[in-house]
Amino acid sequence: MEDLAYMDRQMSTEQDIKISAKNVQVYYADNHAIKDVNVDIADKTVTAFIGPSGCGKSTFLRCINRMNDTIDVCRVEGAIKIDGEDIYDKRVDPVQLRAKVGMVFQKPNPFPKSIYDNVAYGPRIHGLAKNRAELDDIVEKALRRGAIWDEVKDRLDAPGTGLSGGQQQRLCIARAVATEPQVLLMDEPCSALDPIATAQVEELIDELRQNYSVVIVTHSMQQAARVSQKTAFFHLGNLVEYDDTDKIFTNPEDERTESYISGRIG
Ligand SMILES: Nc1ncnc2c1ncn2[C@@H]1O[C@H](COP(=O)(O)OP(=O)(O)OP(=O)(O)O)[C@@H](O)[C@H]1O
């Protein structure tokens, strides 16, 4: 009986893995920025990447939707699978991949278009709506998920760039979720926001976890502790420690993690 229970636990753990990285190396020309990273990232969980400046957090995050492909000198080796599929396989179209793996950047970057068109852009290029009514539905749903619908519903034709910084970032989150991604990558999404907008985005991240696997790079250990269930600590291109967020912040295994969380490095 015990064996069966153990197998059950093992199977459910394996099924819950959304992203699996094996022996990932990243080079920018001669600079070995990510060194043999192995990690399994769970579905419907917020995972935080923390570590000192330049340790490779953003570089590794960008591997997950092949954003590094756009950097000429960048070379990625090893394997990254999402739902068991190798995202670096030649047959994978990076544009399609990025609809499935959405990204939100440090600085809110709405397109110079209306609020409506910002959100409708992805669904349009991926042909997700058959007609205007369906597109309207998708846009409304995404803006609701971005927790900004009530603030913009009466001015969908106004430019997205006219919103406040916090609203723009929630618009960008709505734009990212409009294509129904399965994974949401966030690269310091609150660094340009004030404390109130930060709190709103953090609350939103917690809600998004019901539907998505969220990976967030953050410089704020308080933020990592508030929003994530799992934390990965990077140092000099190595993934030093990856564990439950509580464990990382209260009882880390590695001395380097301990030094970082207590403010001795970084
Ligand atoms: N576009 C790029 N071209 C060349 N080198 C890069 C590029 N982006 C990052 N690097 C290098 O890769 C290493 C890791 O940088 P990365 O930005 O991933 O670290 P980070 O942990 O996200 O840092 P930060 O917290 O300061 O944003 C650094 O040595 C950096 O100089």
PDBQT file of the ligand as one rigid body, heavy atoms in Angstrom, charges set to zero:
ROOT
HETATM    1  N1  LIG A 301      22.032  41.187 -24.598  1.00  0.00    +0.000 N 
HETATM    2  C1  LIG A 301      23.184  40.820 -24.002  1.00  0.00    +0.000 A 
HETATM    3  N2  LIG A 301      24.351  40.823 -24.690  1.00  0.00    +0.000 NA
HETATM    4  C2  LIG A 301      25.506  40.452 -24.104  1.00  0.00    +0.000 A 
HETATM    5  N3  LIG A 301      25.601  40.049 -22.816  1.00  0.00    +0.000 NA
HETATM    6  C3  LIG A 301      24.483  40.036 -22.081  1.00  0.00    +0.000 A 
HETATM    7  C4  LIG A 301      23.213  40.420 -22.625  1.00  0.00    +0.000 A 
HETATM    8  N4  LIG A 301      22.266  40.293 -21.664  1.00  0.00    +0.000 NA
HETATM    9  C5  LIG A 301      22.918  39.859 -20.553  1.00  0.00    +0.000 A 
HETATM   10  N5  LIG A 301      24.247  39.709 -20.800  1.00  0.00    +0.000 N 
HETATM   11  C6  LIG A 301      25.270  39.240 -19.823  1.00  0.00    +0.000 C 
HETATM   12  O1  LIG A 301      24.838  38.009 -19.254  1.00  0.00    +0.000 OA
HETATM   13  C7  LIG A 301      25.079  37.968 -17.854  1.00  0.00    +0.000 C 
HETATM   14  C8  LIG A 301      23.769  37.748 -17.116  1.00  0.00    +0.000 C 
HETATM   15  O2  LIG A 301      22.929  38.907 -17.302  1.00  0.00    +0.000 OA
HETATM   16  P1  LIG A 301      21.383  38.934 -16.930  1.00  0.00    +0.000 P 
HETATM   17  O3  LIG A 301      20.845  40.226 -17.415  1.00  0.00    +0.000 OA
HETATM   18  O4  LIG A 301      20.738  37.684 -17.362  1.00  0.00    +0.000 OA
HETATM   19  O5  LIG A 301      21.468  38.925 -15.337  1.00  0.00    +0.000 OA
HETATM   20  P2  LIG A 301      20.363  39.311 -14.268  1.00  0.00    +0.000 P 
HETATM   21  O6  LIG A 301      20.579  38.407 -13.107  1.00  0.00    +0.000 OA
HETATM   22  O7  LIG A 301      19.021  39.305 -14.878  1.00  0.00    +0.000 OA
HETATM   23  O8  LIG A 301      20.808  40.789 -13.901  1.00  0.00    +0.000 OA
HETATM   24  P3  LIG A 301      19.964  42.044 -13.373  1.00  0.00    +0.000 P 
HETATM   25  O9  LIG A 301      19.401  41.628 -12.063  1.00  0.00    +0.000 OA
HETATM   26  O10 LIG A 301      20.994  43.115 -13.230  1.00  0.00    +0.000 OA
HETATM   27  O11 LIG A 301      18.920  42.351 -14.407  1.00  0.00    +0.000 OA
HETATM   28  C9  LIG A 301      25.792  39.277 -17.520  1.00  0.00    +0.000 C 
HETATM   29  O12 LIG A 301      27.174  39.021 -17.538  1.00  0.00    +0.000 OA
HETATM   30  C10 LIG A 301      25.396  40.193 -18.650  1.00  0.00    +0.000 C 
HETATM   31  O13 LIG A 301      26.385  41.160 -18.894  1.00  0.00    +0.000 OA
ENDROOT
TORSDOF 0
